[in-house]
Amino acid sequence: MNAKNEKKATPKALETYQAHRADIARLIDWLQMELDKSDEQAKADPLNWGHAGSMGQVRSNLIDTLEFISGIERERIEETLGE
């Protein structure tokens, strides 16, 4: 195979990043489906505080994730949510 026909190899770090990035996109889609299901469960049982507690835990975990990936402090993220 001559140099003209050779494909440039993707660095392993970039390949791994891209695979993780694709997984994250699928997980976000999955999360949206679970949120939709949770909406129906909460509407069917509106006096159950467990649904609110579950959403509070998910919210907290997502804030942690956003803080990690963005470098923005949790307090600022929460302030933005309150706006």
C-alpha positions, -999 to 999 in steps of 0.1 A, spaced: 0 0 0 15 33 -9 14 64 12 -13 80 -10 -38 52 -2 -31 48 34 -57 61 58 -44 83 85 -48 64 118 -70 80 144 -51 84 177 -63 60 204 -72 88 228 -93 105 202 -110 73 192 -118 65 229 -131 101 234 -154 98 204 -167 64 216 -174 78 250 -190 109 235 -213 88 214 -223 68 245 -230 100 264 -253 112 236 -272 79 237 -274 81 275 -289 116 273 -315 103 249 -322 74 273 -324 98 302 -351 118 284 -371 87 279 -369 78 316 -379 114 325 -410 110 303 -419 78 321 -413 94 354 -436 122 345 -464 97 340 -457 79 373 -456 112 392 -489 123 377 -505 90 385 -494 93 422 -492 131 429 -490 127 467 -459 105 466 -429 126 476 -406 97 464 -409 111 428 -398 145 439 -369 130 459 -358 109 429 -358 140 407 -338 159 433 -312 131 433 -310 131 395 -307 169 395 -279 169 420 -260 142 400 -264 162 368 -252 194 385 -221 174 397 -215 162 362 -219 197 347 -196 211 374 -170 185 365 -171 189 327 -174 227 327 -154 238 357 -182 261 367 -189 260 404 -220 243 417 -233 275 433 -232 293 400 -249 265 382 -277 265 409 -279 303 406 -284 299 368 -312 273 374 -329 298 397 -330 325 371 
